[in-house]
Amino acid sequence: MLRSLYTRIVTACFLCAAASLASASDIKLVRFGPAGQEKPGIVDAQGRIHDLSGHIDDITPQTLSDEGMAAIAAIPMSQLPVVQGNPRLGVPLTGIGKIMAIGFNYVNHAAEMAVELPEEPLLFMKATSSLTGPFDDVIQPRNGNKLDYEAELVVVIGKRAQYISEDEVFDYIAGYTVGHDVSERAFQRERGGQFTKGKSADTFAPVGPYLLGRDLIKDPQALGIWSEVNGQMRQQGNTADMVFGVAQIVSHLSQFMTLYPGDIIFTGTPAGVGDGMTPPVYLKPGDVVRIGIDGMDFQRQTIVAPR
């Protein structure tokens, strides 16, 4: 009898631990405060930010493990102070090792740019120095005159991934966020070489506002994604229209490089970019861009002149 009771207790503890790990990927994380001084936070069901800095120093690659997320999820929200006012929001994680990106990954975007659909994911990188908060200004680079916007779903890696199959991918994803792949088309296409230099100027990678744990997004291939410029809707797409879905992208990248916790992947943009209009319509100082994804909120930037 005692042995049976012991077995039931152990089983119950195991199930509780498993449930805790499962719920850990339901959390919504944020970083708030002045640039370079951000604090970690968690967002409750009412949209209020609670300060996590009494428990963790920051939202780092180590935080993104299942164990790290479970530890945060286990903290009673009632014990975390509510952040007052409307603080600046930063990139929702720090310590990003690399920014990977996929080009021409929506059928309609490839069509508007008059390119053939890629047979494999078309890969380029953005410099980590291009990272900026979701509501910070975007600075037009010097000698740049073809500035463009691209709304994108961003995947955040939570566990070291190398040579993984598509079936394994979601065990390696910590969560998702919104990204704006700002592009200087003249640098990208008229200056020789690869895409990277047209994608990497300072402030060319607004990310956030939130990092949503992977289980908050039930199907990353069923999300409305949009952008607007000065209140005019420009992009209205759905991640169902990706040429290569999230599982294909992450698995594919892992065959060529090791993905580490904190690496992020911009997964492509739908039709409606300025460069695809006839004639092209590029961003200029004073323009206001909003980028959003269903269930993930939006970001907003004002374009400012070169500094």
CORCOR-V729423 format. One line per field, one symbol per residue. ss: DSSP state (~ for helix, > for strand, _ for the rest). phi: phi as a letter, one per 20 degrees, with the letter a starting at -180 (. if undefined). A space follows every 50 residues. Layout:
# CORCOR-V729423
ss->???
phi->???
This chain:
# CORCOR-V729423
ss->_~~~~~~~~~~~~~~~~~~~~~~~___>>>>>______>>>>>_____>> >_________~~~~_~~~~~~~~___~~~__>______>_________>> >>>__>~~~~~~_________>>>>>_~~~>>_____>>_______>>__ >>>>>>>___>____~~~~~~_>>>>>>>>>_>>~~~~~_____~~~~__ ____>>>___>>>~~~_______>>>>>>__>>>>>>>~~~>___~~~~~ ~~~~____>____>>>_______~~~______>____>>>>>>___>>>> >>>>___
phi->.ffffgffffffffffffffffffeeecdbccpggncfdebcdefeneed feffdcfaedgffefgffffffffffgfedfffemcffddgfbdmfebde bdeldcgffgffelcfffecgedbcdfffefbffcffdeffgmeccfcdb fbfdedfdbgcbleeffegffdeercbecdefcdffffcddmmefgfecc fgmecfcpeddeggffdfbfdbdfcbbbclnefddccbffeffcfgffff fgfffdbeedgnfccfdocefofffeecfgcefbgnfdddcbcgmcmccb cdecfgd
